[in-house]
Amino acid sequence: MKKIVFLFFLLSVFVFAQNKEDIGYLWKLYWGDVLIVISIFLLLLLSYIFIQLKKNFFEVMLDNIAEGIYSVDHRGRCVWINQRALDMLGFKKDEVLKKNQHKLF
């Protein structure tokens, strides 16, 4: 963890340094570490984007299905519901989300 904090400190030095000689010296010493941090950041960003795209795909697919579908968490609270289920039950989305489904219907 200390190494990651140090590497982010180095990245900030590269970005905000005024003396070009210092940047060259630091780059020669730590170029590999800086590239690793940048690579890890890009991988995390790509993973997040992929997960969001996958989540959006399934939500669109389930919203357009003819059946009423809802999802609950481990406490029985509704975390997601499609429009067909709302129409069948006669509720609005804000009346159902984060509420215990056993108490509602």
C-alpha positions, 0 to 999 in steps of 0.5 A: 500500500505504501508503494502505491501511495508513493507511486501516485506521489511520483505521478503528481510530481511528474504532472506538476514539476517545474524543473524538467531535469527533475522529471527526467531523473525521476523518470529514469528511476521509476518509469517501470513503476509508473507504467505499472500504475497507469496500466492497473488504472486503465484495467480497472477503468475498462473493467468498470466500463464492461460491467456497466455495459453488461448491467445496462444490457440485462436491464434493457432486456428485462425491462422489455420482457412481457413478464413481471420481474423484480429482484430483492436483496437478502433482507427482502427489500426490492432492489429492481423491478420492471415496468410490467411488474409495476403495472401488474401490481399497481404501484409506482417505482418509488413506492416499491424500491427499497421497501420490503416486498412481503409487506407490500404485496 
